[in-house]
């Protein structure tokens, strides 16, 4: 069974700074979506996880995933954006699922992952439907604070980590089902994986790939 395609915002030219859709500052507890200041309880389902280190993702825990809700989730589900995530790695063993989006009919998904030590801890992003696209930045990205910038549109998926050169896949992908979840830390129907702290998240309209290294630096 195929789900209908969610109507996206008008395509961005992707040539300059994108319109800011949401900013989540878990370090200072300031959250703004579409210009409206909100509380943690308005944007995530486990606001109690926010502390001095940011939003805590538990290590390999069935309750460790934190999901976007409300208007923030709506913006994620348009799947047409640039996202910048600053996070702190606390271990190098498992993969850290910074963003996981999916639906549970055909299991189409979007992911941003700091991969495990066996893979030398690279950064990876991708979307998977009847077409799959993957991009990665060579690691290792180990313990400490890092920042990744990813653009996902039907025309491309691109990534830059800690100011690195951009890796991009420009294979068109218009086959993604309507996704239903957007979560930090892992698959909400499974569990969290590697423990980490999400410090800040910025979601904008898509920007040109040339801007990603500056956003991730």
C-alpha positions, 0 to 999 in steps of 0.5 A: 500500500502506497501512502499519498505524497505530502504537499510540500512548500513551494520549491526553494531556489536554494541559492541563499540563506533559507527562511528559518522554520524552527530553532531549538536551543536545548542548552538555553531552553529557547524554542521557536517554530515559525516565529512563535516562541514555545516551551520544550513540551510544545516541541518534544514528547519528553521535555524532562530529558532537557538538562545542562548538557542539552537534550539527553539521548539515553544509551540503548534504551527502549524509552530513550528516543525523543520525538518531535511533536506539534508544529515542529513535526509538521515542518519536519514532515514536509521533507524539504529543508536544511537542518543543522544539528549540534550534538555531543558524542559521549561514546564511540561504539554504537551509531548515534541516530541524530535524526530518524524519520519514517512511516510504518507501512513500507518503512520509507525513512530519512536518517542522519547518523554518526556511524559506529566504530566498526565503520570508523565513525563517519557521518551519514545521511540518506533517504530510503523509499523505492529509490535510496540515496546516501551521502557520507563524510569520512570520519572519525567523528568521535567524542566531543561536540560536532555539528552537521548540516544536511539538505534534503529535497526531492532533487538532492541530499547533501551533507557537511560535518564540522566544516567539511567539504560537501558530499551530495547525491543529486539522484531525484527522489519523489517516491517517498511515502508520507512520513509520520515520525521525526525523532532524535536518538533512534526509531521510536518503535524500537529503541535509542542506540548510542547515548549522546546530547542534542545541543541545538537544532536549526531547520530552514528552507533548503540552502545552496550546497556551498553554504553547508560547510559554513553552517556546520563549522 
